[in-house]
Amino acid sequence: MKKMIPFLIAVLLLSLSGCQQALGSGELKNVGLLIEDTINDQGWGTKGYKGLLQVKDEFNNKVFYREQVKSKEQVLDAVREFQKNNVNLVFGHGKMYAPIFMDIKSDFPDMHFVSFNGKVSGKGITSVHFDSYAMGYFAGVISGAMTKSNQVGMIAAFPWQPEATGFREGANVYNPEVETHISFVKDWSDTDKAILIFDEMKEKGVDIYYPAGDGYTVPVIEKVKEEGDYAIGFVSNMADLGKQTVLTSTVQHVDRLYVNIAKEYNEGNLTAGNIHYDFQEDVISLAPFSDVVPEQLQEKITKLIEDYKETGKLPAP
């Protein structure tokens, strides 16, 4: 097993404002974060790291993280080190951590484990679920409305992603003629395979792409930019990659969610089991539109989102 530099300790020496909550005023002590890939992917991993920093800013505590944690043995090694550093809230930044946390939580009764998009039960563990069907749906709406070739494509990581179904159904809302192409990388970070899928879609005439992964999202958008086509960003606002390329982004406000979870835990109110979040809780949103998107279409989509937040319903394609 590859040894990491002493824990990549993120006892981050940041200047802290006087309005922060004093450590020890509640149940929260120090916080640990496990990431499957890297904090530098400009996507999901980066979001988790920023969330950890937000928790530090809020509570003035020590925070720790490890990258490239992909096995039960690596999780145990990291959690034992967390334990030595008085960590009692552990975030596993991905679905893979849910079953591992279920297996080990009884060995660490003084810790509360939090994972994402997995299924958990019992005390001392919470799984946070982004209900991301609507993310894919609105990405599909924009793609279907903006395509000139009537060919749009989603490069997803895994078939279980709700965004995939949402993308297909959303694409037909304003364009019943659109043909939707969805392919799966079956990995969050396999850039080579994602680019290969992009090339295949390009040959089919796809002119708008939704790369819904982690490590490969940015490289795919760079390829889209080279070809003069359009893209929808994923997880983060990716307008910086090209305001004439990125029409909008489906954003998950992970940093905001981390702080909310830490506050609930500190106050003794964090729910064990499975918790769901969507647009209604303001932890999922669309980023501002590119000027390329006509104002009339922007207004239509904004109204769709407002209606969805109010009613929980989306129009059928």
matplotlib code that plots the C-alpha trace (Angstrom):
import matplotlib.pyplot as plt

x = [0.0, 1.4, 2.4, 1.1, 3.2, 2.4, -1.2, -1.2, -2.3, -4.5, -4.1, -4.6, -3.1, -5.8, -6.6, -10.0, -12.6, -13.9, -17.4, -16.5, -18.0, -15.6, -14.4, -15.8, -19.1, -20.9, -20.2, -17.9, -14.2, -12.0, -13.0, -11.6, -12.1, -11.5, -11.3, -11.3, -9.2, -7.7, -8.6, -7.3, -9.8, -11.7, -14.8, -16.2, -12.9, -12.2, -15.7, -15.1, -11.9, -13.5, -16.2, -13.6, -12.1, -15.5, -16.0, -12.6, -13.5, -16.8, -15.6, -11.9, -11.0, -8.4, -9.2, -7.4, -7.7, -6.4, -6.5, -6.5, -8.3, -9.9, -9.9, -11.2, -7.6, -6.8, -10.0, -9.1, -5.5, -6.8, -9.6, -7.2, -5.0, -8.0, -8.8, -5.3, -6.0, -9.3, -11.5, -15.1, -16.8, -15.6, -16.7, -16.2, -16.5, -18.3, -20.6, -17.9, -17.5, -21.0, -20.5, -17.0, -18.3, -21.1, -18.5, -16.2, -18.4, -18.9, -15.1, -15.2, -18.2, -17.0, -17.1, -19.9, -19.4, -20.9, -20.9, -22.6, -25.2, -24.9, -27.4, -26.8, -28.6, -28.0, -26.4, -23.3, -23.7, -25.4, -25.6, -26.2, -28.0, -28.0, -31.3, -29.5, -32.2, -33.2, -29.6, -29.5, -33.0, -32.2, -28.9, -31.0, -33.5, -30.7, -29.0, -32.1, -33.1, -29.6, -28.5, -28.3, -27.6, -30.4, -27.7, -26.7, -24.5, -23.9, -20.6, -21.6, -19.4, -21.9, -25.3, -26.7, -26.4, -29.9, -28.6, -28.5, -32.3, -32.9, -30.8, -32.6, -36.0, -35.2, -33.7, -37.1, -39.0, -38.4, -37.2, -39.0, -36.7, -33.5, -31.5, -29.8, -26.5, -25.4, -22.2, -20.6, -16.9, -17.4, -14.8, -14.9, -11.5, -10.6, -9.8, -8.6, -11.9, -13.9, -12.1, -12.6, -16.3, -16.3, -14.6, -17.3, -20.1, -18.5, -18.5, -22.3, -22.8, -23.2, -22.7, -23.6, -22.0, -22.7, -19.6, -20.9, -17.8, -15.0, -11.4, -12.4, -15.0, -12.5, -10.5, -13.7, -14.8, -11.4, -12.0, -15.4, -13.9, -11.4, -14.2, -16.2, -19.2, -21.0, -20.9, -22.8, -20.5, -20.9, -20.8, -18.9, -19.5, -17.1, -17.6, -13.9, -13.2, -14.9, -17.9, -18.6, -18.4, -20.0, -23.7, -24.2, -23.3, -25.3, -23.8, -23.8, -23.0, -21.0, -19.2, -22.5, -23.7, -20.6, -21.1, -24.8, -23.9, -21.2, -23.6, -26.2, -23.7, -22.3, -25.8, -26.6, -29.2, -27.5, -29.9, -28.6, -29.6, -30.2, -30.9, -31.9, -31.2, -32.3, -32.9, -35.5, -32.8, -30.6, -27.7, -28.2, -28.6, -27.8, -24.9, -25.5, -26.1, -23.6, -24.6, -24.8, -28.1, -31.0, -32.7, -36.1, -34.7, -33.0, -36.3, -38.2, -35.6, -35.5, -39.3, -39.1, -36.7, -38.9, -41.9, -39.9, -38.7, -42.3, -44.1, -41.5, -42.8, -41.1, -42.9, -42.9, -41.0]
y = [0.0, 3.4, 5.5, 9.1, 11.9, 12.0, 12.1, 15.2, 16.8, 19.7, 21.4, 24.5, 27.6, 30.0, 33.3, 32.9, 35.6, 36.4, 35.3, 31.6, 29.1, 28.1, 24.5, 22.5, 24.4, 21.3, 17.7, 18.4, 17.9, 17.5, 16.4, 13.9, 13.5, 10.6, 11.1, 8.3, 10.3, 13.8, 17.2, 18.7, 17.3, 20.6, 18.6, 16.3, 15.9, 19.6, 20.2, 17.9, 19.6, 23.1, 21.8, 20.6, 24.1, 25.7, 23.5, 24.6, 28.2, 27.8, 25.8, 26.7, 23.1, 20.8, 19.1, 16.1, 14.5, 11.6, 11.2, 8.0, 6.0, 3.1, 0.0, -1.1, -1.4, 2.1, 3.4, 1.6, 3.0, 6.5, 6.3, 4.9, 7.9, 10.2, 8.6, 9.6, 13.1, 13.4, 13.3, 12.4, 13.3, 11.5, 12.3, 9.6, 11.6, 9.1, 6.1, 3.5, 4.5, 3.6, -0.2, 0.1, 2.5, 0.1, -2.7, -0.6, 1.8, -0.5, -0.5, 3.3, 4.1, 7.7, 8.6, 9.5, 8.5, 10.4, 9.1, 10.1, 8.3, 4.9, 3.1, 2.9, 2.0, 2.0, 4.4, 6.5, 6.7, 8.9, 8.8, 12.0, 11.6, 14.3, 13.6, 14.4, 13.3, 17.0, 18.0, 15.7, 16.8, 20.5, 19.7, 17.8, 20.6, 23.1, 20.7, 19.8, 23.4, 24.6, 21.8, 22.6, 19.0, 17.5, 15.2, 15.6, 13.5, 12.7, 11.1, 9.6, 7.6, 4.8, 3.6, 4.1, 7.9, 9.4, 12.2, 9.8, 9.2, 12.8, 14.0, 11.7, 12.9, 16.5, 16.8, 16.3, 19.0, 21.7, 19.5, 16.3, 15.7, 15.4, 12.2, 11.6, 9.6, 8.4, 6.3, 5.2, 5.5, 3.1, 5.1, 8.6, 9.6, 7.6, 10.5, 8.4, 6.5, 9.6, 11.3, 8.2, 8.4, 12.0, 11.2, 8.6, 11.0, 13.7, 11.4, 11.0, 14.7, 15.5, 19.2, 19.6, 17.5, 16.8, 15.1, 13.9, 12.6, 13.8, 13.7, 13.6, 16.4, 19.2, 17.5, 16.7, 20.3, 21.4, 19.0, 20.5, 23.9, 22.9, 21.6, 24.8, 22.9, 23.4, 21.8, 21.7, 21.8, 19.2, 19.6, 22.9, 26.1, 25.6, 28.9, 29.7, 27.0, 29.1, 31.3, 30.8, 27.0, 26.2, 27.0, 26.6, 24.0, 21.7, 22.7, 20.7, 23.0, 20.4, 23.0, 24.4, 20.9, 20.0, 23.0, 22.1, 18.5, 19.7, 22.1, 19.4, 17.1, 19.7, 20.4, 16.7, 16.8, 14.9, 12.2, 8.7, 6.8, 8.3, 12.0, 13.4, 16.9, 18.5, 22.0, 22.6, 22.7, 25.0, 22.6, 21.9, 24.7, 25.8, 28.2, 31.5, 31.0, 31.9, 34.8, 32.3, 31.0, 33.2, 35.3, 33.8, 30.3, 31.4, 32.7, 29.5, 27.3, 29.5, 29.3, 25.5, 25.4, 27.7, 25.5, 22.4, 23.9, 24.8, 21.7, 18.9, 18.1, 18.3, 18.4, 15.2, 15.3]
z = [0.0, -1.0, 2.0, 1.9, 3.2, 7.0, 6.4, 4.2, 7.5, 6.8, 10.1, 8.0, 9.4, 8.4, 10.0, 11.7, 12.4, 15.8, 14.9, 14.7, 17.0, 19.8, 19.7, 22.6, 22.7, 21.3, 20.3, 17.3, 17.9, 14.9, 11.4, 8.9, 5.1, 2.9, -0.9, -3.5, -6.0, -5.5, -4.1, -7.4, -9.9, -10.1, -9.5, -6.8, -4.9, -4.9, -3.7, -0.7, 0.2, 0.1, 2.3, 4.8, 4.8, 5.4, 8.4, 9.8, 9.2, 11.0, 14.0, 14.4, 14.8, 13.2, 10.0, 8.3, 4.9, 2.8, -0.9, -3.0, -0.3, -2.3, -0.1, 3.3, 4.5, 3.5, 5.2, 8.4, 8.3, 7.8, 10.4, 13.1, 12.4, 12.6, 16.0, 17.3, 16.3, 18.2, 15.1, 15.8, 12.5, 9.4, 5.8, 3.2, 0.0, -2.2, -2.5, -2.0, 1.6, 2.7, 2.9, 4.4, 7.1, 7.8, 8.4, 10.7, 12.6, 15.6, 16.1, 16.5, 18.7, 19.4, 15.7, 13.4, 9.7, 6.8, 3.2, 0.0, -2.2, -0.5, 1.7, 5.4, 8.6, 12.4, 14.8, 14.1, 10.4, 7.8, 4.1, 2.2, -1.1, -3.8, -5.7, -9.0, -11.4, -11.8, -12.4, -15.5, -16.5, -16.6, -18.4, -20.9, -21.3, -22.2, -24.5, -26.4, -26.8, -27.9, -30.2, -33.9, -35.1, -32.9, -31.4, -27.8, -25.6, -22.0, -20.9, -17.6, -15.1, -14.1, -15.2, -11.7, -11.9, -11.9, -14.0, -17.0, -17.0, -16.3, -19.2, -21.7, -20.6, -20.2, -23.7, -25.3, -23.3, -25.9, -28.8, -29.6, -32.5, -30.5, -30.3, -27.0, -26.8, -23.3, -22.7, -19.5, -18.6, -15.6, -13.7, -12.2, -13.6, -16.7, -19.0, -21.9, -22.1, -21.7, -24.6, -26.7, -26.0, -26.9, -30.3, -31.0, -30.2, -32.3, -35.3, -34.8, -35.0, -31.3, -30.7, -27.0, -24.2, -20.6, -19.0, -15.7, -14.0, -11.8, -13.1, -16.8, -16.9, -17.4, -20.1, -22.0, -21.8, -23.2, -26.1, -26.6, -26.7, -29.3, -31.5, -31.2, -29.6, -26.3, -22.9, -19.6, -16.5, -13.7, -9.9, -10.1, -12.0, -15.0, -16.8, -16.3, -18.9, -21.5, -21.3, -25.0, -24.5, -21.1, -21.4, -17.6, -15.0, -12.7, -9.3, -6.1, -3.2, -1.2, 0.9, 2.1, 2.9, 4.9, 7.1, 7.6, 8.6, 11.0, 12.6, 13.1, 14.5, 16.9, 18.1, 18.6, 15.8, 12.9, 11.7, 11.3, 8.2, 4.7, 4.1, 0.7, -0.8, -4.0, -5.5, -2.8, -0.1, -2.1, -2.2, -6.0, -8.5, -12.0, -12.5, -14.3, -18.0, -20.7, -22.9, -25.7, -24.3, -25.5, -22.8, -23.6, -23.1, -19.8, -18.6, -19.5, -17.7, -14.7, -14.5, -14.8, -11.8, -9.7, -10.4, -9.5, -6.2, -5.4, -6.5, -6.8, -10.3, -13.7, -17.0, -19.0, -22.3]

ax = plt.figure().add_subplot(projection="3d")
ax.plot(x, y, z, "-o")
ax.set_aspect("equal")
plt.show()
